[in-house]
Amino acid sequence: MKSTFIRILILVALAACRPDPIDSISGSNPDWTEASHGNAAPDYSVVFPQDQVNELEITIGADNWTAIRSNMKALYGFDFGSGGMGGPPGTFPTTEPDYVQTTVKFKGKTWQHVGFRLKGNSTLSTAWRSGIYKLPFRLDFDKFEDVQPSIKNQKFYGFKELSFSPGVKDNSLIREKLGSDIFRMAGMPAAQSAFYKVYIDFGAGMKYCGVYCGLELPDDKMVIQQLGEDAGNLYKPESKLATFIQTEFEKKNNELAGDFGDVSGFVKALQSTKRSSDVVAWRTGLEAIFNVDHFTKYLAINNAIVNWDTYGVMAHNYYLYNHSSKGLMWIPWDHNESFSKSPGITGTTGGPTGPGNALSLTMNEVGTGWPLINYIANDAVYFEKYKSHMRDFKNGVFQQNTLDAMIDKYYDLITPFVVGANGEQPNYTHLSNDAAFTAERAALKTHVSNRIALINQFLP
């Protein structure tokens, strides 16, 4: 009895000395504050400043770099720096690369056990096979909280995840940001972004990996900020919307609910036979679940600036959010291929709508394999909405002076960290030379000028 009593006293004493979860977090990371690491409101001014270039340090380490290489070889079939430009378009693994635990430093503070994984399709394949360390990646700040309890609910100034685009195939390094900003300026929900100088330790010390565009992920923070709520289902589809296949609609929230009725109903309404027998009833049914006006506005902006790497050419790079009063809403994503190529007013009927083939302004070449665009392009009411939104965009945001000023601002911000003594270096850049970067400033302005002239011809 006495020994039992003594054991109880010892257990009580140990329990009293054990720190609560907050103390444990603070003890393991003295940099932890509620504002920087805790579940605080997102601080856009810190994470996405518009007048400066942020700096980020990531320690991966030799063992994790070896693990990343092994994982990528298993997924893609080739090792880092194996040569060439990657496989044929569209032949990418369906499984995402694995996360590894890393350490992140920013503004004198440290985030521990941060999930790091590579991301992307053709951009990742190109960078990986070319042996360029300036790789596209994503950070998840509480990815490993189940095995590292000290980081439970760890955030980065209110953000759980961030995406970093390295400007593969973009000599200007600003297309990702320019595209996203343009959509928001025109009243479309799109990710906030900022430029970052990124340093990574792959196991041999910190190396400058160049200028990246850091972006927020379309998640609860973004939809609350821009759409005023976050309770509805959020999807990242990889679907042409010709048929409903549940596995093509990745849920980004409400995963346990198992309810896909909104997107399955959308595809059903889109494909309803009433489109040919009673077009008014077809429009009514479609608009009851999908915000068609919102989509035609997106389509007008996307075709005006030209971004081929999305729906209509590729079955990816868009999100759908089911708003409580506005229906399913289209959210654009991934603009590193925007502001390039310049298709004409009309396309070749039945012509290719595969990789690299941007859509014409009339979209007449788009077949039934892409029903959402095909049906809108061939519906007089919806096509007029599309043209009206393009007219508003051209007369509002898409002005030469506006775009020229944005291009100059972004170039002036990042130029000191791209070219010159403190610029990007071989094996850590996708630029062939400094001239490739500097020449794109004028090329982007010319692209805008050409698109405005073409749109003026297209619209009465």
C-alpha beads as a LAMMPS data file, in Angstrom:
LAMMPS data file: protein, C-alpha beads

460 atoms
459 bonds

1 atom types
1 bond types

-500.0 500.0 xlo xhi
-500.0 500.0 ylo yhi
-500.0 500.0 zlo zhi

Masses

1 110.0

Atoms # bond

1 1 1 0.000 0.000 0.000
2 1 1 2.808 2.387 0.958
3 1 1 4.758 1.715 -2.270
4 1 1 1.630 2.266 -4.348
5 1 1 1.025 5.586 -2.614
6 1 1 4.606 6.629 -3.310
7 1 1 4.259 5.723 -7.008
8 1 1 1.100 7.827 -7.225
9 1 1 2.909 10.797 -5.681
10 1 1 5.729 10.416 -8.217
11 1 1 3.280 10.286 -11.164
12 1 1 1.442 13.366 -9.922
13 1 1 4.733 15.235 -9.568
14 1 1 5.821 14.262 -13.092
15 1 1 2.470 15.331 -14.529
16 1 1 2.783 18.698 -12.816
17 1 1 6.202 19.215 -14.381
18 1 1 5.101 18.204 -17.900
19 1 1 4.597 21.328 -20.050
20 1 1 1.293 21.873 -21.808
21 1 1 1.301 21.794 -25.648
22 1 1 1.915 25.540 -25.975
23 1 1 4.862 25.416 -23.561
24 1 1 6.238 22.429 -25.448
25 1 1 6.090 24.348 -28.690
26 1 1 7.690 27.425 -27.199
27 1 1 10.371 25.328 -25.556
28 1 1 11.344 23.549 -28.758
29 1 1 11.326 26.719 -30.854
30 1 1 12.059 30.025 -29.122
31 1 1 11.046 31.868 -32.314
32 1 1 7.438 30.655 -31.980
33 1 1 4.900 33.441 -31.600
34 1 1 1.186 33.315 -32.231
35 1 1 1.520 35.866 -35.048
36 1 1 4.385 34.135 -36.869
37 1 1 3.867 30.437 -36.131
38 1 1 0.420 30.109 -34.573
39 1 1 -3.071 29.860 -35.983
40 1 1 -3.380 33.626 -36.465
41 1 1 -5.117 35.556 -39.222
42 1 1 -3.048 35.545 -42.422
43 1 1 -0.652 38.477 -42.646
44 1 1 -0.633 39.328 -46.337
45 1 1 1.617 42.355 -45.838
46 1 1 4.435 40.171 -44.511
47 1 1 4.078 37.123 -46.749
48 1 1 3.052 38.933 -49.940
49 1 1 4.598 42.427 -49.955
50 1 1 4.166 44.248 -53.239
51 1 1 7.097 46.649 -52.982
52 1 1 9.985 44.384 -51.978
53 1 1 11.496 40.944 -52.586
54 1 1 11.307 38.578 -49.612
55 1 1 14.128 36.183 -48.707
56 1 1 13.683 32.560 -47.679
57 1 1 16.197 29.919 -46.543
58 1 1 15.379 26.202 -46.672
59 1 1 17.575 23.445 -45.262
60 1 1 16.832 20.119 -46.949
61 1 1 20.066 18.267 -46.115
62 1 1 21.919 15.477 -47.880
63 1 1 19.760 12.595 -46.640
64 1 1 16.507 14.259 -47.651
65 1 1 17.946 15.251 -51.024
66 1 1 18.876 11.599 -51.604
67 1 1 15.342 10.581 -50.642
68 1 1 13.881 13.166 -53.049
69 1 1 16.051 11.871 -55.888
70 1 1 15.030 8.270 -55.207
71 1 1 11.360 9.212 -55.101
72 1 1 11.559 11.244 -58.304
73 1 1 13.383 8.464 -60.131
74 1 1 10.620 6.055 -59.101
75 1 1 7.921 8.477 -60.293
76 1 1 9.477 9.802 -63.493
77 1 1 11.914 7.066 -64.411
78 1 1 14.973 9.287 -64.554
79 1 1 17.374 10.884 -62.090
80 1 1 18.209 14.536 -61.509
81 1 1 20.324 15.940 -64.345
82 1 1 19.799 12.939 -66.628
83 1 1 19.650 15.225 -69.678
84 1 1 17.004 16.221 -72.203
85 1 1 13.799 18.133 -71.646
86 1 1 11.525 15.488 -70.142
87 1 1 9.006 13.099 -71.625
88 1 1 6.173 13.780 -74.070
89 1 1 3.556 16.323 -72.936
90 1 1 0.950 14.857 -70.635
91 1 1 2.938 11.753 -69.715
92 1 1 3.380 12.613 -66.072
93 1 1 2.847 10.499 -62.966
94 1 1 -0.479 10.852 -61.207
95 1 1 1.179 10.518 -57.814
96 1 1 2.639 13.656 -56.271
97 1 1 6.258 13.615 -55.033
98 1 1 6.809 12.787 -51.372
99 1 1 7.195 15.381 -48.636
100 1 1 10.387 15.578 -46.569
101 1 1 10.994 17.472 -43.330
102 1 1 12.968 20.682 -43.686
103 1 1 13.879 23.795 -41.726
104 1 1 12.762 27.200 -43.008
105 1 1 14.194 30.586 -42.005
106 1 1 12.538 33.916 -42.712
107 1 1 13.114 37.363 -41.222
108 1 1 15.281 35.986 -38.404
109 1 1 12.766 33.313 -37.368
110 1 1 12.887 29.539 -37.802
111 1 1 10.139 27.057 -38.696
112 1 1 10.981 23.437 -37.904
113 1 1 9.829 20.157 -39.496
114 1 1 8.267 21.956 -42.469
115 1 1 6.952 19.727 -45.221
116 1 1 8.740 20.291 -48.555
117 1 1 7.845 18.611 -51.819
118 1 1 8.456 19.228 -55.492
119 1 1 5.456 20.200 -57.608
120 1 1 4.384 20.608 -61.199
121 1 1 4.252 18.611 -64.407
122 1 1 6.191 19.827 -67.439
123 1 1 7.980 22.530 -65.429
124 1 1 9.166 19.998 -62.873
125 1 1 10.125 17.444 -65.504
126 1 1 12.099 20.050 -67.461
127 1 1 13.970 21.408 -64.445
128 1 1 14.642 17.965 -62.997
129 1 1 15.979 16.368 -66.140
130 1 1 18.050 19.459 -66.939
131 1 1 19.744 19.291 -63.538
132 1 1 18.652 22.821 -62.596
133 1 1 18.409 23.256 -58.828
134 1 1 15.838 26.019 -59.253
135 1 1 12.977 23.567 -58.813
136 1 1 9.260 24.253 -58.317
137 1 1 8.153 23.340 -54.814
138 1 1 5.503 23.601 -52.138
139 1 1 5.784 24.129 -48.373
140 1 1 3.300 22.697 -45.839
141 1 1 4.067 24.067 -42.387
142 1 1 2.174 21.520 -40.295
143 1 1 2.445 18.525 -42.639
144 1 1 4.365 16.502 -40.056
145 1 1 2.431 17.502 -36.933
146 1 1 1.319 13.898 -36.330
147 1 1 4.915 12.740 -35.928
148 1 1 6.219 16.055 -34.607
149 1 1 3.633 17.192 -32.007
150 1 1 5.671 20.300 -31.209
151 1 1 4.557 21.876 -34.509
152 1 1 0.828 21.174 -34.173
153 1 1 -1.083 23.748 -36.247
154 1 1 2.161 25.489 -37.193
155 1 1 1.574 28.249 -39.726
156 1 1 3.645 30.803 -41.629
157 1 1 2.173 34.142 -40.583
158 1 1 -1.276 32.568 -40.818
159 1 1 -0.693 30.457 -43.944
160 1 1 -0.580 26.663 -43.810
161 1 1 0.802 26.140 -47.313
162 1 1 2.691 28.165 -49.896
163 1 1 3.608 27.397 -53.492
164 1 1 6.804 28.592 -55.199
165 1 1 7.109 28.941 -58.965
166 1 1 10.659 29.255 -60.391
167 1 1 9.776 30.691 -63.787
168 1 1 10.561 27.628 -65.895
169 1 1 9.902 28.537 -69.553
170 1 1 9.439 32.185 -68.542
171 1 1 12.456 34.356 -69.244
172 1 1 10.747 37.362 -67.644
173 1 1 10.162 35.569 -64.307
174 1 1 7.065 37.740 -63.815
175 1 1 4.313 36.009 -65.833
176 1 1 3.030 34.018 -62.849
177 1 1 2.556 37.139 -60.769
178 1 1 1.355 39.293 -63.642
179 1 1 -1.365 36.814 -64.574
180 1 1 -2.618 36.315 -61.038
181 1 1 -2.657 40.041 -60.307
182 1 1 -4.492 40.845 -63.535
183 1 1 -7.308 38.424 -62.703
184 1 1 -7.780 39.926 -59.246
185 1 1 -7.700 43.471 -60.612
186 1 1 -10.495 42.469 -62.985
187 1 1 -12.598 41.124 -60.120
188 1 1 -11.803 37.407 -60.376
189 1 1 -10.619 35.376 -57.356
190 1 1 -6.956 34.506 -57.822
191 1 1 -3.964 33.822 -55.588
192 1 1 -2.006 36.599 -53.934
193 1 1 1.691 36.491 -54.814
194 1 1 5.071 38.070 -54.163
195 1 1 8.661 37.670 -55.292
196 1 1 11.132 35.705 -53.154
197 1 1 14.880 35.201 -53.219
198 1 1 15.227 31.524 -52.301
199 1 1 18.292 29.873 -50.778
200 1 1 18.373 26.077 -50.382
201 1 1 20.829 23.756 -48.658
202 1 1 20.741 20.438 -50.509
203 1 1 23.460 19.073 -48.245
204 1 1 26.465 21.116 -49.308
205 1 1 25.626 24.511 -47.815
206 1 1 23.194 27.271 -48.744
207 1 1 22.968 28.010 -52.460
208 1 1 21.152 30.913 -54.062
209 1 1 18.435 29.342 -56.229
210 1 1 17.185 32.572 -57.744
211 1 1 13.981 34.581 -57.811
212 1 1 10.710 32.716 -57.309
213 1 1 7.107 33.768 -57.305
214 1 1 5.562 32.756 -53.985
215 1 1 1.802 32.154 -54.060
216 1 1 -0.959 31.388 -51.625
217 1 1 -2.946 28.221 -52.221
218 1 1 -6.668 28.473 -52.995
219 1 1 -7.774 27.232 -49.567
220 1 1 -9.992 28.421 -46.735
221 1 1 -7.909 31.570 -46.183
222 1 1 -8.137 32.662 -49.818
223 1 1 -11.833 31.897 -50.323
224 1 1 -12.740 33.721 -47.102
225 1 1 -10.589 36.684 -48.144
226 1 1 -11.944 36.899 -51.680
227 1 1 -15.311 35.120 -51.653
228 1 1 -16.417 35.832 -48.093
229 1 1 -16.911 32.232 -46.912
230 1 1 -15.241 28.811 -46.850
231 1 1 -17.918 26.245 -45.920
232 1 1 -18.594 25.127 -49.499
233 1 1 -16.704 22.336 -51.241
234 1 1 -13.415 23.328 -52.870
235 1 1 -12.082 21.162 -55.689
236 1 1 -8.927 21.020 -57.793
237 1 1 -10.206 19.097 -60.825
238 1 1 -8.282 17.392 -63.580
239 1 1 -11.294 16.966 -65.815
240 1 1 -12.474 18.006 -69.268
241 1 1 -16.016 17.999 -67.794
242 1 1 -17.259 15.695 -70.555
243 1 1 -18.295 13.065 -67.995
244 1 1 -18.263 12.975 -64.220
245 1 1 -15.462 10.802 -62.837
246 1 1 -15.169 11.315 -59.096
247 1 1 -11.416 10.681 -58.974
248 1 1 -10.903 13.649 -61.318
249 1 1 -12.284 16.036 -58.692
250 1 1 -9.795 16.251 -55.832
251 1 1 -11.394 17.723 -52.748
252 1 1 -9.298 20.301 -50.935
253 1 1 -11.666 20.556 -47.951
254 1 1 -14.652 18.700 -46.469
255 1 1 -12.861 15.492 -47.440
256 1 1 -14.724 13.310 -44.944
257 1 1 -18.164 14.379 -46.169
258 1 1 -17.894 12.321 -49.343
259 1 1 -20.446 14.547 -51.082
260 1 1 -19.733 15.286 -54.736
261 1 1 -23.302 16.161 -55.644
262 1 1 -22.424 19.724 -56.606
263 1 1 -19.827 18.846 -59.245
264 1 1 -21.643 15.742 -60.480
265 1 1 -24.800 17.851 -60.813
266 1 1 -22.810 20.491 -62.686
267 1 1 -21.521 17.995 -65.267
268 1 1 -24.999 16.470 -65.606
269 1 1 -26.573 19.890 -66.195
270 1 1 -23.857 20.810 -68.674
271 1 1 -24.436 17.618 -70.671
272 1 1 -28.228 17.734 -70.502
273 1 1 -29.970 16.927 -73.784
274 1 1 -32.112 20.014 -73.234
275 1 1 -29.280 21.996 -74.765
276 1 1 -30.558 20.918 -78.192
277 1 1 -34.272 20.512 -77.393
278 1 1 -34.947 23.447 -75.022
279 1 1 -31.963 25.768 -74.754
280 1 1 -33.654 28.123 -72.286
281 1 1 -34.325 25.239 -69.906
282 1 1 -30.728 24.063 -70.408
283 1 1 -29.344 27.452 -69.450
284 1 1 -31.652 27.655 -66.441
285 1 1 -30.570 24.222 -65.219
286 1 1 -26.885 24.973 -65.704
287 1 1 -27.060 28.369 -64.025
288 1 1 -28.857 26.862 -61.022
289 1 1 -25.630 25.113 -60.021
290 1 1 -22.761 26.748 -61.962
291 1 1 -21.984 30.469 -62.144
292 1 1 -21.858 30.782 -65.920
293 1 1 -21.481 34.557 -65.939
294 1 1 -18.439 34.270 -63.681
295 1 1 -16.909 31.661 -65.989
296 1 1 -17.503 33.686 -69.153
297 1 1 -15.719 36.576 -67.452
298 1 1 -12.774 34.305 -66.609
299 1 1 -12.751 32.993 -70.184
300 1 1 -12.713 36.502 -71.645
301 1 1 -9.751 37.542 -69.498
302 1 1 -7.853 34.305 -70.065
303 1 1 -8.225 34.495 -73.845
304 1 1 -7.389 38.198 -73.897
305 1 1 -4.052 37.825 -72.125
306 1 1 -3.522 34.293 -73.585
307 1 1 -2.925 31.449 -71.164
308 1 1 -3.043 28.088 -72.876
309 1 1 -2.033 25.848 -69.956
310 1 1 -5.533 25.441 -68.549
311 1 1 -9.021 24.166 -69.372
312 1 1 -9.689 24.098 -73.101
313 1 1 -6.188 22.862 -73.840
314 1 1 -5.145 21.031 -70.675
315 1 1 -7.499 19.450 -68.135
316 1 1 -5.938 21.137 -65.119
317 1 1 -4.931 24.410 -63.461
318 1 1 -8.309 25.481 -62.163
319 1 1 -10.296 25.199 -58.938
320 1 1 -14.033 25.098 -58.305
321 1 1 -15.614 26.509 -55.153
322 1 1 -19.287 25.907 -54.346
323 1 1 -20.494 29.258 -53.032
324 1 1 -23.614 29.242 -50.875
325 1 1 -25.434 31.833 -52.985
326 1 1 -23.425 32.121 -56.224
327 1 1 -23.059 28.458 -57.185
328 1 1 -19.901 26.749 -58.367
329 1 1 -17.292 29.399 -59.095
330 1 1 -14.219 29.075 -61.296
331 1 1 -10.852 29.982 -59.750
332 1 1 -7.883 30.277 -62.163
333 1 1 -4.510 28.843 -61.173
334 1 1 -0.949 28.651 -62.564
335 1 1 -0.093 31.500 -64.932
336 1 1 3.557 30.878 -65.744
337 1 1 2.605 30.214 -69.389
338 1 1 0.415 33.331 -69.666
339 1 1 1.191 36.398 -71.812
340 1 1 2.845 34.208 -74.421
341 1 1 1.752 33.162 -77.902
342 1 1 -0.841 35.181 -79.801
343 1 1 -3.513 33.156 -81.598
344 1 1 -5.795 35.009 -83.972
345 1 1 -9.455 35.940 -83.910
346 1 1 -10.481 32.581 -85.342
347 1 1 -8.864 29.179 -85.211
348 1 1 -8.786 26.197 -87.514
349 1 1 -12.007 24.263 -87.012
350 1 1 -11.195 20.859 -85.622
351 1 1 -7.604 21.953 -85.137
352 1 1 -5.403 20.874 -82.250
353 1 1 -6.177 22.087 -78.751
354 1 1 -3.267 20.284 -77.165
355 1 1 -0.191 21.605 -75.325
356 1 1 1.021 24.960 -76.586
357 1 1 -1.992 25.653 -78.791
358 1 1 -3.667 28.691 -77.252
359 1 1 -7.303 29.353 -78.102
360 1 1 -8.462 31.920 -80.616
361 1 1 -10.771 34.712 -79.512
362 1 1 -13.844 33.073 -81.065
363 1 1 -12.840 29.600 -79.770
364 1 1 -14.428 28.112 -82.894
365 1 1 -11.766 25.398 -83.013
366 1 1 -12.764 23.933 -79.635
367 1 1 -14.647 20.656 -80.058
368 1 1 -17.101 18.821 -77.825
369 1 1 -14.196 17.208 -75.988
370 1 1 -14.102 20.487 -74.034
371 1 1 -17.863 20.933 -73.591
372 1 1 -17.901 23.908 -71.228
373 1 1 -16.097 26.105 -73.769
374 1 1 -17.632 24.500 -76.847
375 1 1 -21.185 24.980 -75.611
376 1 1 -20.581 28.594 -74.566
377 1 1 -18.899 29.456 -77.866
378 1 1 -21.882 28.023 -79.730
379 1 1 -24.600 29.581 -77.572
380 1 1 -25.589 33.059 -78.747
381 1 1 -26.565 34.304 -75.280
382 1 1 -23.439 33.066 -73.536
383 1 1 -21.143 34.157 -76.350
384 1 1 -22.500 37.685 -76.045
385 1 1 -21.774 37.575 -72.302
386 1 1 -18.237 36.475 -73.119
387 1 1 -17.732 39.361 -75.543
388 1 1 -19.243 41.839 -73.091
389 1 1 -16.810 40.773 -70.379
390 1 1 -13.883 41.020 -72.807
391 1 1 -14.997 44.519 -73.749
392 1 1 -15.134 45.549 -70.081
393 1 1 -11.694 44.039 -69.497
394 1 1 -10.200 45.806 -72.509
395 1 1 -11.730 49.139 -71.519
396 1 1 -10.807 48.742 -67.853
397 1 1 -7.785 46.790 -66.606
398 1 1 -6.262 45.776 -69.936
399 1 1 -4.834 49.164 -70.848
400 1 1 -1.361 49.573 -72.309
401 1 1 -0.287 52.160 -69.727
402 1 1 -1.558 50.011 -66.842
403 1 1 0.223 46.887 -67.997
404 1 1 3.419 48.724 -68.926
405 1 1 3.577 50.193 -65.417
406 1 1 3.080 46.770 -63.821
407 1 1 5.739 45.180 -66.006
408 1 1 8.228 47.945 -65.209
409 1 1 7.501 47.743 -61.469
410 1 1 8.059 43.974 -61.329
411 1 1 11.198 44.157 -63.471
412 1 1 12.677 46.932 -61.355
413 1 1 11.991 44.911 -58.197
414 1 1 13.684 41.690 -59.249
415 1 1 16.381 42.762 -61.732
416 1 1 19.135 43.200 -59.081
417 1 1 18.589 39.587 -57.996
418 1 1 18.353 38.096 -61.492
419 1 1 21.259 39.610 -63.435
420 1 1 24.633 41.001 -62.450
421 1 1 26.943 40.121 -59.564
422 1 1 24.074 39.208 -57.230
423 1 1 22.003 37.550 -59.924
424 1 1 21.136 33.975 -60.770
425 1 1 23.989 31.602 -61.528
426 1 1 24.472 28.588 -63.858
427 1 1 22.786 25.383 -62.616
428 1 1 20.527 27.560 -60.435
429 1 1 18.700 29.423 -63.210
430 1 1 16.538 28.638 -66.231
431 1 1 17.874 31.650 -68.116
432 1 1 20.343 31.008 -70.912
433 1 1 21.905 34.434 -70.324
434 1 1 21.143 37.878 -68.886
435 1 1 19.923 39.161 -72.232
436 1 1 17.154 36.562 -72.290
437 1 1 15.726 38.148 -69.146
438 1 1 16.154 41.807 -70.073
439 1 1 14.668 41.347 -73.558
440 1 1 11.397 40.017 -72.161
441 1 1 10.424 43.383 -70.687
442 1 1 9.823 44.826 -74.150
443 1 1 8.424 41.528 -75.440
444 1 1 5.697 41.515 -72.772
445 1 1 4.702 45.078 -73.597
446 1 1 4.550 44.206 -77.279
447 1 1 2.377 41.191 -76.475
448 1 1 -0.096 43.430 -74.658
449 1 1 -0.140 45.889 -77.553
450 1 1 -0.763 43.121 -80.093
451 1 1 -3.562 41.595 -78.022
452 1 1 -5.315 44.947 -77.570
453 1 1 -5.196 45.538 -81.326
454 1 1 -6.588 42.074 -82.047
455 1 1 -9.378 42.448 -79.483
456 1 1 -10.340 45.790 -81.051
457 1 1 -10.766 43.966 -84.367
458 1 1 -12.785 41.181 -82.736
459 1 1 -15.201 43.400 -80.831
460 1 1 -17.556 45.779 -82.657

Bonds

1 1 1 2
2 1 2 3
3 1 3 4
4 1 4 5
5 1 5 6
6 1 6 7
7 1 7 8
8 1 8 9
9 1 9 10
10 1 10 11
11 1 11 12
12 1 12 13
13 1 13 14
14 1 14 15
15 1 15 16
16 1 16 17
17 1 17 18
18 1 18 19
19 1 19 20
20 1 20 21
21 1 21 22
22 1 22 23
23 1 23 24
24 1 24 25
25 1 25 26
26 1 26 27
27 1 27 28
28 1 28 29
29 1 29 30
30 1 30 31
31 1 31 32
32 1 32 33
33 1 33 34
34 1 34 35
35 1 35 36
36 1 36 37
37 1 37 38
38 1 38 39
39 1 39 40
40 1 40 41
41 1 41 42
42 1 42 43
43 1 43 44
44 1 44 45
45 1 45 46
46 1 46 47
47 1 47 48
48 1 48 49
49 1 49 50
50 1 50 51
51 1 51 52
52 1 52 53
53 1 53 54
54 1 54 55
55 1 55 56
56 1 56 57
57 1 57 58
58 1 58 59
59 1 59 60
60 1 60 61
61 1 61 62
62 1 62 63
63 1 63 64
64 1 64 65
65 1 65 66
66 1 66 67
67 1 67 68
68 1 68 69
69 1 69 70
70 1 70 71
71 1 71 72
72 1 72 73
73 1 73 74
74 1 74 75
75 1 75 76
76 1 76 77
77 1 77 78
78 1 78 79
79 1 79 80
80 1 80 81
81 1 81 82
82 1 82 83
83 1 83 84
84 1 84 85
85 1 85 86
86 1 86 87
87 1 87 88
88 1 88 89
89 1 89 90
90 1 90 91
91 1 91 92
92 1 92 93
93 1 93 94
94 1 94 95
95 1 95 96
96 1 96 97
97 1 97 98
98 1 98 99
99 1 99 100
100 1 100 101
101 1 101 102
102 1 102 103
103 1 103 104
104 1 104 105
105 1 105 106
106 1 106 107
107 1 107 108
108 1 108 109
109 1 109 110
110 1 110 111
111 1 111 112
112 1 112 113
113 1 113 114
114 1 114 115
115 1 115 116
116 1 116 117
117 1 117 118
118 1 118 119
119 1 119 120
120 1 120 121
121 1 121 122
122 1 122 123
123 1 123 124
124 1 124 125
125 1 125 126
126 1 126 127
127 1 127 128
128 1 128 129
129 1 129 130
130 1 130 131
131 1 131 132
132 1 132 133
133 1 133 134
134 1 134 135
135 1 135 136
136 1 136 137
137 1 137 138
138 1 138 139
139 1 139 140
140 1 140 141
141 1 141 142
142 1 142 143
143 1 143 144
144 1 144 145
145 1 145 146
146 1 146 147
147 1 147 148
148 1 148 149
149 1 149 150
150 1 150 151
151 1 151 152
152 1 152 153
153 1 153 154
154 1 154 155
155 1 155 156
156 1 156 157
157 1 157 158
158 1 158 159
159 1 159 160
160 1 160 161
161 1 161 162
162 1 162 163
163 1 163 164
164 1 164 165
165 1 165 166
166 1 166 167
167 1 167 168
168 1 168 169
169 1 169 170
170 1 170 171
171 1 171 172
172 1 172 173
173 1 173 174
174 1 174 175
175 1 175 176
176 1 176 177
177 1 177 178
178 1 178 179
179 1 179 180
180 1 180 181
181 1 181 182
182 1 182 183
183 1 183 184
184 1 184 185
185 1 185 186
186 1 186 187
187 1 187 188
188 1 188 189
189 1 189 190
190 1 190 191
191 1 191 192
192 1 192 193
193 1 193 194
194 1 194 195
195 1 195 196
196 1 196 197
197 1 197 198
198 1 198 199
199 1 199 200
200 1 200 201
201 1 201 202
202 1 202 203
203 1 203 204
204 1 204 205
205 1 205 206
206 1 206 207
207 1 207 208
208 1 208 209
209 1 209 210
210 1 210 211
211 1 211 212
212 1 212 213
213 1 213 214
214 1 214 215
215 1 215 216
216 1 216 217
217 1 217 218
218 1 218 219
219 1 219 220
220 1 220 221
221 1 221 222
222 1 222 223
223 1 223 224
224 1 224 225
225 1 225 226
226 1 226 227
227 1 227 228
228 1 228 229
229 1 229 230
230 1 230 231
231 1 231 232
232 1 232 233
233 1 233 234
234 1 234 235
235 1 235 236
236 1 236 237
237 1 237 238
238 1 238 239
239 1 239 240
240 1 240 241
241 1 241 242
242 1 242 243
243 1 243 244
244 1 244 245
245 1 245 246
246 1 246 247
247 1 247 248
248 1 248 249
249 1 249 250
250 1 250 251
251 1 251 252
252 1 252 253
253 1 253 254
254 1 254 255
255 1 255 256
256 1 256 257
257 1 257 258
258 1 258 259
259 1 259 260
260 1 260 261
261 1 261 262
262 1 262 263
263 1 263 264
264 1 264 265
265 1 265 266
266 1 266 267
267 1 267 268
268 1 268 269
269 1 269 270
270 1 270 271
271 1 271 272
272 1 272 273
273 1 273 274
274 1 274 275
275 1 275 276
276 1 276 277
277 1 277 278
278 1 278 279
279 1 279 280
280 1 280 281
281 1 281 282
282 1 282 283
283 1 283 284
284 1 284 285
285 1 285 286
286 1 286 287
287 1 287 288
288 1 288 289
289 1 289 290
290 1 290 291
291 1 291 292
292 1 292 293
293 1 293 294
294 1 294 295
295 1 295 296
296 1 296 297
297 1 297 298
298 1 298 299
299 1 299 300
300 1 300 301
301 1 301 302
302 1 302 303
303 1 303 304
304 1 304 305
305 1 305 306
306 1 306 307
307 1 307 308
308 1 308 309
309 1 309 310
310 1 310 311
311 1 311 312
312 1 312 313
313 1 313 314
314 1 314 315
315 1 315 316
316 1 316 317
317 1 317 318
318 1 318 319
319 1 319 320
320 1 320 321
321 1 321 322
322 1 322 323
323 1 323 324
324 1 324 325
325 1 325 326
326 1 326 327
327 1 327 328
328 1 328 329
329 1 329 330
330 1 330 331
331 1 331 332
332 1 332 333
333 1 333 334
334 1 334 335
335 1 335 336
336 1 336 337
337 1 337 338
338 1 338 339
339 1 339 340
340 1 340 341
341 1 341 342
342 1 342 343
343 1 343 344
344 1 344 345
345 1 345 346
346 1 346 347
347 1 347 348
348 1 348 349
349 1 349 350
350 1 350 351
351 1 351 352
352 1 352 353
353 1 353 354
354 1 354 355
355 1 355 356
356 1 356 357
357 1 357 358
358 1 358 359
359 1 359 360
360 1 360 361
361 1 361 362
362 1 362 363
363 1 363 364
364 1 364 365
365 1 365 366
366 1 366 367
367 1 367 368
368 1 368 369
369 1 369 370
370 1 370 371
371 1 371 372
372 1 372 373
373 1 373 374
374 1 374 375
375 1 375 376
376 1 376 377
377 1 377 378
378 1 378 379
379 1 379 380
380 1 380 381
381 1 381 382
382 1 382 383
383 1 383 384
384 1 384 385
385 1 385 386
386 1 386 387
387 1 387 388
388 1 388 389
389 1 389 390
390 1 390 391
391 1 391 392
392 1 392 393
393 1 393 394
394 1 394 395
395 1 395 396
396 1 396 397
397 1 397 398
398 1 398 399
399 1 399 400
400 1 400 401
401 1 401 402
402 1 402 403
403 1 403 404
404 1 404 405
405 1 405 406
406 1 406 407
407 1 407 408
408 1 408 409
409 1 409 410
410 1 410 411
411 1 411 412
412 1 412 413
413 1 413 414
414 1 414 415
415 1 415 416
416 1 416 417
417 1 417 418
418 1 418 419
419 1 419 420
420 1 420 421
421 1 421 422
422 1 422 423
423 1 423 424
424 1 424 425
425 1 425 426
426 1 426 427
427 1 427 428
428 1 428 429
429 1 429 430
430 1 430 431
431 1 431 432
432 1 432 433
433 1 433 434
434 1 434 435
435 1 435 436
436 1 436 437
437 1 437 438
438 1 438 439
439 1 439 440
440 1 440 441
441 1 441 442
442 1 442 443
443 1 443 444
444 1 444 445
445 1 445 446
446 1 446 447
447 1 447 448
448 1 448 449
449 1 449 450
450 1 450 451
451 1 451 452
452 1 452 453
453 1 453 454
454 1 454 455
455 1 455 456
456 1 456 457
457 1 457 458
458 1 458 459
459 1 459 460
